Amino acid sequence: MDIQLDPARDDLPLMANTSHILVKHYVLDLDVDFESQVMEGTIVLFLEDGNRFKKQNSSIEEACQSESNKACKFGMPEPCHVSVTNARTFSSEMEYNDFAICSKGEKDTSDKDGNHDNQEHASGISSSKYCCDTGNHGNEDFLLVLDCCDLSVLKVEEVDVAAVPGMEKFTRSPKLTVVSEELRNQIVRELVTLPADCWREQLDYYACCSQAPGCGELLFDTDRWSLQIRKTGAQTATDFPHAIRIWYKTKPEGRSVTWTSDQSDRPCVYTVGSPINNRALFPCQEPPVAMSTWQATVRAAASFVVLMSGENSAKPTQPWEGCSSWYYYVTMPMPASTFTIAVGCWTEMKLETCSSNDLATERPLSPSEADFRHVGVCSHMEYPCRFQNASAATQEIIPFRVFAPVCLKGACQETLLRLIPPCLSAAHSVLGTHPFSRLDILIVPASFPSLGMASPHIMFLSQSILTGGSHLCGTRLCHEIAHAWFGLAIGARDWTEEWLSEGFATHLEDVFWAAAQQLDPREAREQQELRACLRWRRLQDEMRCSPEEMQVLRPSKDKTGHTSDSGASVIKHGLNPEKIFLQVHYLKGYFLLRFLAKRLGDETYFSFLRKFVHTFHGQLILSQDFLQMLLENIPEEKRLELSVENIYQDWLESSGIPKLLPDQLVLLLEHLLEQKTLSPRTLQSLQRTYHLHDQDAEVRHRWCELIVKHKFTKAYNSVQSFLREDQAMGVYLYGELMVSEDARQQQLARRCFERTKEHMDRSSAQVVAEMLF
């Protein structure tokens, strides 16, 4: 590779050479074996070389339009009837609920020939020669590099997509008489660029092509973090086969999935949001920029349920006795790290009165929402987008299913199932169109290391949220629902900017939860202030106990989003075991967004947020994308000294707690008001450090209360100024001056009243007079 990695460091390497070639679609065909704790089968990759996708990115609208006019004339393909000539060419054949079904082939049971895991090297590739050559370097072969770890790779082969009946529609030839590498690649190029409204046809073609015979084995090698593949004589990405099949199996110790038992002591397996993501589940391109679609067929024993990131609510078929087969697909391009799977003896939980589909509702858009439901072309790459679907825009509650071990049925019915509809509806009322068409929720085993995890179309929740009332369940549910917009529909282009996902979800969970409870504005504000106080104290604790370098939200600074020439990069601290227990990205991100919302006002801020979602959904962003658009939408009078650079400096690129916001200062001062004694030196330091005389009236009122309580005579002028200039809040301060029974303070109160009573509101003057005399 063209990057140097220090194995002693805790950074996570992303090895895939995404600048040269991109995976556009994955087709997985896997068998799950709980006895050996292994998933085994094939994955077919459909690729697009760098020259083509760079051109598409530079003029995406023109490319989509030209491909649309051409490709949709193909019509639906003929059923796949591809003869199986080599038992080693096919895994257990895929089965599709919506597509052609091929007969089951003979399963490859060989574990000797070509079985190379990430600690071994395949004969045929000199790793020392080829590991550094991922592009076109003279006469050396092009190297496809995939992120891969803890996998046994059995074989890699080129797929003969030209053998699929009807594929001549993707070429200029009425008949495929002479098949060349160039022709196969042309077919794949046309296939991956079919327009969005041909998505069913495209999935059908992918399915048929994935079952086509191989047309030559490819050389491959593995190291700790990657799988490297080449074809002799293919010197550029353009020449490299654009459809390849990888035969592999996972390992029981692979870190992308956990093999365990559920609450009923039955076996299960699921992806755990591992720091290494999915590279121990299937070879893939891990960098976020490698946005792809996928379809998968997974088989397990008939007693098991397979849940997965998929747009369809899969129902099992029975390929043979004692086995069930599940098929899912996704048409919205997403990073491979978002792929999620769970296999277990789950039971679908339902409310006895109605089903989730009965609860799915639509409602008219409010004027504020309608303002940002723009009609026109979205900015993302082409896919079937819900933001362009009028009925999706009015769908408050998307269809959902809940799965859990049967022993948790009562808890799910009592708490979780009743909260999902109001929480989904609340999210829609704040942000508008749900990015995903449906949702599966799974209560994962007790060993799951967090309270929740969101993925496309599926959410994991801990059993810990099911007891003790609705509050924890509701807030966590709202947090994970918020990730549908921030973290999934809009993702971070650089994983070190985790705050773009977790900070937003933490801020939005309070807003969603208040709306779900139908709190009035005062109750919502009180609840949110209390949660802000708790988070502030938690953040203070975390700052004291964590290394400074782990407290920075934008650790790569000016290099954020940068990769090597090949596309490889490293994620700072990505493998640090402490990182998964830190909440700095949640909390500092939350307080930054809270600060910005306060500066703009909630109505202006959330109107902007809906506009931002419409602009950037389906895309990857950096901090600067959000901040620049926000500042462009702030009225000049509210912008003051805000700038992208200032926010970087104060919030994102420094360790520790940022400058205190007014709300945080109020919380700090109220905490100090609980102290029995504070020395004059402490009070003087407080005044100087936080420039309290320049803060807003809420802060200065608490400061004046501290002055009165601790008889800080040097700051009595601040009290006089407050009583004179902030009469709307000064009434209460008069009472505190008199209750103190300090002669000097009582004299100060009477003197201020005499000077201002002629100009005071009559009712206020009467109340104060009764206090003073």
N, C-alpha and C positions, 0 to 999 in steps of 0.2 A: 504493500500500500504506500501511498505518498504522504502518510502521516506517521509520526513516531509516537508510540504509546509507551508510557512508563508503567509497567505492571504493578508498581508499588503504590501508584496513585489510586484515588477512589473515583475517577472519572469513568463514565460509561462510553465506550466507543461505538459509533455508528459507522459501519464499514462499507455499506452499499454505495456503489459508484453511480449515484442518481443523476449526476451531471451528464453522464454519457448515455444512459438507457434507463427507462422507467417501466415498472410493472403496471399495466393498466387494469388487469383483471386476474383474479385467482379462482381456480376451480379445485376444490378440495374433495377428496373421496377417501373417507377414513373409517376404519373399524376400531371400536373401543373394546379393549379386553381388560376387565377388572382383575382377572386372575393374575396376569403378568404385569398389570398396571402400565399398559402401553397402548398408544394409538398408532395404527399402522395403515399405510396406504399410499396414495399419490397426491401430488399437487401439480397442476398445470398452470404455467405462467404465460400470459399473453403480454408481449413487450412492445414498446415503442422507442425507437432510437432517438437520441438527443436532438439531432437536426430537425426532426419533425415536430417534437413537442415544443422546442424553442420557438419555432415559427408560429405554432398555434397560440402560445402564450402572448406573442407580440400582436396578434390580430385575431383574437378568439371569436369575435362576432362574425367576421368574414369567413373564417374557416368553418364554423358551425353551419353557416347558411349554405355554403357551397356543398358541404358534405350532405346536408339535409336534402337538397334538391336532387342529389344523385342517388343516395343510398336507399331512400324510402321506396324506390321503384322496384326493389328486389322482391317484395312480397314475402310470405312466410316460407320457410325452407321445407323441403321434403323430409319425412322422418329419417332418422339415422339408421342405416343398415350397413354397418362397417364390419367386415369379416374379421374374425380373430384368428390370425395366422401364427401367433407366437404367444404361448402362455405367459411368458415373462413380460410381454408388452402391456398387459392389462392387469389392473388390480380388480378387486371385486367390483363389478360394473355398477356405475351410478344408477340411481333410480330417481325419477323426478315426478312430482305430483302433476306438473303442468306440461311436461315434455315427453319426448319419445323415450321408451324404456327398452334397454338392451338386455340380453340374457347375461346371467352371471358367468364370468370367466373363471378360470382356474387361478386360485390364489398363489402368489409366489411365497414360498415358505423358506427359501434359501436365506441363510444368515451369514454365509461365508464369502461367496464371490461378490466382491465390490461392497462389502459392508464396512463403511468408513465412518467412524464417529469423529467428534471434534478434537480428539486427541491423536488421531492417526492421519496418515497421508496416503492418498490413492496413487498407485503406480501409474505413470503416464504424464504426470505433471511435476516439474521441478519447482517446488515452492519458492526456492531462493531466486529462481529466474523470473517467475511470473507474478509474484506477489506485488511487485511494484508497477506492473504494467497493466493498468485498467483502461487505458485509452488506446489511441493509435500511435504506436511508437515504432517507426521503421517497418521492418519485416516481421515483427513479433505479432502473435495472435492477440486479438481482443479478449479481455477477461471480464466476464460478468461476475460481480461480487455481490453476494447476498448476505444479510445478517443471519447468523445461524449459531446455535449453541446447544449443547447437550442433545444432539440428534444423531442417529445412525443413518447415514445416507447410503442407500443400496445401489442406486443406478440413476443416471441422468441421460435423457435421450431427447432428440428432436422429434416433434410431432408432425406427422404428414397431414396437415390441414387440407391439402389438395385432394386427399382421398375421400373426403366427405362429399356425398352427393349434393349437387346444387351449388358448390362453391365457385363454379365458373361465373356466377353472377357478380362476384367480387373482382373479376378481371375483365380485360378487354377481349378475351377469347371466348367464343361461343362454346368451345370444347377444350378440356384440359388434356391435350395430347402430349405435350412435352412439359414435364414438371421440373422446375429449377428452384434453387434456394431463393432467388429473386422473386419468383412467382409466389411461393409460399409466404414470403414476407409481405408481398403486396396484398395478399388475401387478409393477413392479420392487420395490416395498416387500415384497410377498408373496414374491417370488422370493428376495431376499437374506436373508430370515428363515426359509427352509425349515430344518427341524431337521437335526441332524447325520446321523441315520440315513437321510436322503433325499439324501445327497450325490451319488450317481450321477445321480439324477433332476435335481438342481439343475444339475450340469455339462451335462447334455443340454439343458436349457432355456436355459442361458447360450449354448451353441453355436448353437442355433436362433435365439435373439434376435439374436446378433451378426451373423447373415446376413440379418436382416430389412431391408427397404428403408428408405431415409431418408425423413423426412417434414418436411424443411425445413432449410436451411442456417443455421448459427449464426454470429454475428459473433465475430471473434476478433482478438487482437493479441498480439504478442510483444515482449519486451524481453530484456535480456541473460540474465536468470535465470528468466523465467517465461512461460507461455502463459496469456492471459486470455480467457475465453469468456463471452458473454452472449446472452440471447434477448430481443428487444424485448418489453416488457410483462411479463416475469417479474421481479417485484420482490423476491421472497424465495427462499431456498433451497428451500422447499417447492414453489414454483411452477416452479422451474427443471427442465428435462428431466432425468429420472433415468437415462436411457440415451443416451449420445452416442458417435458414431464420429469418430475423428480420423484423417485421411489424412496421412501424413508420410513423410519419409525421413531417415536419419542422414547425417552428413557424414564424409568420410574423416578429418578432423582432430578429430572428436568425442572428448572425453576419457574417456568411459565405457567405450570398447572400444579394443583395440589390434589393428590389422591388421599381421600380421608373417608370418614363415616359421618352420616348426618345425625340428627337428634334422635332418630329411631334406630340408630346403630346399623344402618344399611350403607353399603359403599356408594361413593359418589366422587366425581372429579370436576374441577372447575378452574377457569383462569383466575388468577389472584391479583391482577394488577401489579405484577412483579416489576422490580426495577429494570430487569432485562426485557420487559414487555413480552412479545409473542415469539421471539426467535428460538425458543426451545419447544414451541408448538408446531411451527412450520417455517421453512426457509423463506425469508421475505426481505423487503426493503423497509427498514425501520424509520429512516428519517421522515419527519412529517410531510415534507414536500412530495414524497412518493404516495400521492393520494390515488387510491384504486377502488374498484368495486370487487365483489366476490359472490360466489355461490358455493354451497357445500352440501354434500350428502354424507351423513354420519349414521353408522349402523351400530346398534348395541343389542344386548339381550332384550327380549320383549317386555320385561318388567320395568325397563328404564325409560325415562323421558329425556329427550335432548332439547335443550334450549340454546338459542344462539342469537347473535346480532343478525337480525333479518327482518325484512319488510313484511313478510308473510307470516301468518299464524299457522305454523306447520302442523300437519296432522300425520301420524305415522302410517306407513304402508308395511306390508309383511312380505319381504323378498323370499323368505323361506321360513319354515316352522321354527318358532323360538327366537326369531330375530325381528326387530323393528328398524325401519329406515326413515330418517328425517331429512327433509330438504329445506334449506333456507337460501335467500338471496338478498343482496343489497345493490341498489342502482345509484345511490348517492356516493360519489368518490370520497373515501375517508382514509386516514393513515392506517396502516396495517396494525398498529398498536391498539386500535379501538376494537378489533375483533374480539369477541367474547363467546365462550362456550361453557355450558354446564350440563353434566349428565348425571342423573340420579333417579331414585325412586320417588320423585316428587308427585304431589297430588295437587290438582288445580282447586283452589279455594274460591268459593262463590258465596255472595250474600244470598240468603234463602229467598229473599223477596224479589230480586231482579238480577240480571246479568250485567256485566260491564258494557256490553254493546247496547243494552237498553238505556244506559246512562249517557252514552255518547250523544252530545247535544250541539246544536248550532245556535247562534244568536246574532242579531245585527251588530255591526261594528259601531262603537261609540265614535263621536266626531274626532276625538284625539287620536284614536287608533286608525281611523280612516285616513287621516292626514298622511300617514306614513305607509299605507298599503299602496305603494306606487305600482302603476301598471307599466310594463315595459320589460326590456331584457335585463336579466340579472347579470351581475358582474362576474360570477363564477363560471368555471368550465361547464359545459352543457350536461344536464341530467334532468330527470323528471322532478321538477322542483315544486314543493307545496306552496311556496310563496307566490307562485303564479297561478294557483288554483283557488278560484273564488269560494268554493265550498269548504276547502281546507282553512281558509282565512277566518271563517265564522264558526269553526268547530272548537267549542270550548273544551270538551272532554273527549280525548281520543280513546279508541277501544283499548282495554287493558285486560291482562290476565294476571293472577297471583298464584304462585306455586310455592309449596312448602312441604316438609314432612307432615304426614297426617296427624301426628301428635300435637302440632301447632295450629290445628284448625280453629279451635275456639278463640285463641288469641288473635289470629288473623281476622276472623269475623267481627270480633268485638271492637278492634281498634283500627287496623290497617285498611281493611276494605272500605270502611266508612269514610276514611280521610282522603282516599285517592281522588274521588270526583271533585270535592271542593278545592283541593290543592292544584289539580290540573286546571280547573276553571280560573283560579286566582292567577296562575302563571300566564294564562291566555289574556286575562284582563290587563296585565301589566305590559307584556311584551308582544302580544298578538299571536300570529300563526305558529302553531306547534311545528317544529322542524321535522318531526318524525311522525309517521302515520299511526303507530300503535306502540304499546308498551307491555312488556312482560316484566313482572317483579318476582324475584326469587328470594326467599328467606334462606340464607346460606348457613352452613354449619357453624357451631360455636367457635371454631378455631379461626374463622375469618378475621383478619387483623384490623379491620376498621368498621365503622358503623354503616358504611354504604359505599357503592361504586356504581357510576353511571357509564353505560356504553350505548351504542346505537340500538334503539328498540328494546333494550333490556337493562334492568337495574338490579343490583344485589343489595340486600339490606340485612343487617345483623339482627339476630333474635333479641338482642338487648333493647331494641326500640319498642318491643311489643308489650312491655309491662309498665305499670306505674302511671297510667293515664295516657292522654293523647299528645302532650306537649313535645316530648322527645321524638315520638314517631312523626308528628306533623312537621317539625322543623327539619328533621333529617330528610324526610320525603321531599320537602320543598327545596332543600339544598341539591339533592340529586336531580330533581326535575329541572332546576336552573341550569344544570350542566348540558341539557339538550341544546340550549342556545350557546352557552359559554363553556367551551371545552370540547364540544362535539361539532355542532353546526358552524361554530367559529372556533378555530383551534390556534394554538400558539405555534408560530413558525419555528421558534427556538424553544425547546423544552425547558431551558433554564428560566424562562419567563412564566413559571407556573402560576404566578399571581393572576394572569389573564384568565385562568380557569377558576382557581379556588377563591381568589379575592372576590370575583363577581358572584360566584355561587353563594358565598357567605353573606355578602351584602343583600343579594336578592332573596335569600331564604327568609329574612325578617319581613320583607315587603310582601312576599307571597303568603307567608303564614298569617300576617295581620289581615290580609284580604280574605284568606280562607276562613278565618274566624269571624269575618264581617264586623271587625272592630270599628268603632267610630274614630275619627282622626286623633282625638285626645288619648283614647285608650291605646291606639296603635303607637303613638309617640311615646307614651309611658313605658310600654313593653319594650320598644326598641332602645330607649335610653337605658333601661335596666340591663339589657343584653350587651349594650355598648360598654357599660361599666364592668361587667363580668369579663368581657373580652379584653378590655384594657388591662385589668389586673393579670389576666393570663399572659398577655403579651409581655408585660413587665417581668413576670416570672421567667418566661422563655428567654428573654434577652439576658437575664442574669445567668442562666444555666447552659447556654449554647455557645459554640465557638463563633467569633465575630464573622468569619468568612461564610458561615451558614445563614447569616441574618440578612444577606443582600438579595434583593429581588431581581436584580439585573447584573449578575456577577461577571458576565463577559463584556459589559459596558459597550464600547464602540464596536467590538467584534461580535455583538449579538446578531445572530442570523447568518454569520459568515461560515462557509465551509471550505474545504480544500478544493483544488481544481476538479477532483473526481466527484465531489459531493460528500465525501467522508468528513466526519467531525467527531467531537467528543462532547458529552454532556457533563458539565462540571458538577462534581459531587454526586453523580447519578448512581454510583454504587456504594455511597457512604451509608452504612446501616442506620446511622442516627437520623438520616434525612426523613425517613418515613414516619418518624415520631414527632417531627417538628411541625409547628403550625404557623411559622412566620409568613409563608406565602398567603395563607388564609387571612391572618390577622392584620398584617401591615397592608395587604391589598384591600381588605375590608375598610380600614380606617382612611386610606387614600380615597376610595370611592365615596365614603361617607362625607369626607371633607368636600369633595367636588360637588356632591349632591346638595350639600348645605350652601355652597357658594352660589350655585345656580338657582336653587329652589327646586323642590321635588317635581313640580309640574314640568318645568323646563328640562330638568335632567332626564326624566323618564320619557318625555317626548323625544329628546335627542337619542336616548338609548334605543327606542324603536326604530328610529331612522338609521342608527348605526347597524343594528341587526339586519335591516333590509339591505344595506349597502354591502356588508361583509359576510353574510351567511354563505356557507359553502366554500369559504376561503380560509387561509392561514394568515395570521396577523402578528405584528410586533407591537410593543408598547407604543411606539411612536405613531402607529396608524390610529390607535384609539385617541391618544392625547392630541394629536394634530387636528383631527376632525372635531374633537370636543372644543378645543380652543377657538376653532373657526366658527363654532356655533354659540359661543358665549358672548352676550352683549358686552360692549366695550366697558361699560360702567362696572361690570362684575368681574372683569378679567384682572384688573389691578396689576399685580406683579407676577401673575401666573404665566409660565412659559414651559415648553417641553424641557428645556435645560434645567430650569429651577426644580421641576418635579423629579427629574432624574436625580439631581443632586440631593434633594431633601428626602426623597422617598425610596427611590429604586436602586441607587448605586452606593448607598451608605449603610453601614451596620447600625445596630441600635434602634432606639425609638425616634421617629421623626419629630420635628417641631410640634409641640402640643397644639391641637386645634381648640377652638373655643369650647366645644362640648367636653373635650378631655380636660381642659383647664377647670371647668365647672366641677367635673367629677373629682379632680385632684383637690380643689379647694374645699369641697364638701367633705372629703375624707379628712382633711386637716381640721375642719370644724369639729370633728368628733374627738380630736385630741384635747386633753385637759389643759395642757400648757404648751406654749411655743415661745421660744426666746426671741427677743427683739432682733438678735443677729439672724435667726432663721427667717423671720418675716422680712427683714431687709434684703436678704439674699433672694427670697422668693420674688419680691417686687422687682428687683434688678434683673433677675434671670429671665422672667417671663414678661417684662415690660407691661405690668398689669394696668398701669394708667392709660395704656393705648388700646386695651382690649375692648370687646363689646360690653353692653350694659349688663348682660347676664353674668359675665366674668367679674366685672367691677363690683356688682352687687355682692357676690360671694366674698370678694376681697374686702369690701367694707365691713361685712359681717365679722371677718377674721380680725380686722383692726379693732372693732368694738369689743369683741369677746376678749381679746388679749391686751386691750388698752395700749395699743401701739401708737403713742402720741405723735411720733414723727410723721405719721401718715394721716392725721386728722384732716388735713387739707383735702385729701381724697374723698373723705366722707362729706365734707361741706360741698365740694364740687358735685358729688353725686346727688345730694338733696336738692341742689339748685338746678341742675341740668337734666336730671332723669326723674322728673316728678311722677311719671307713670309708675315707677317702681319704688320710689323713695318712701311711700307711706309706711311700708313694713319696717324700713330702717329706723324711722322715728320711734316705733314701738320698741325696738331693740335697744336704742339709746336710753330710753326711759326705764326699761326693765332692769338694766344693768345696775341701777341705783348708785351710779358714779356721778358725783356732783359736776365734774368737768364735762362729762358726756351729756348730761341733762342740760347744762348751760349751752353747749354747742347746738343741741336740738332746738331749744327755744330761740336762740339767736338766728338760726337758719330759717325757722318758721316765720319770725317777725319780718325777715327780709323778702320772703317769697309769698306770703299768704294773700296779698292783694292780687297776685297773678295766678293763684292756684284755682283749680276746679273747685266749685263751691262745696260739693259733697266731700271731696278729699280733704279740703281745709277744715270742714266740720269734724271729720274723724280724727285728724291730727290734733286739733285743738282739745278734743276730749282726752287724748292721750297725755297732752302736755300740762293741762291745767286742772 
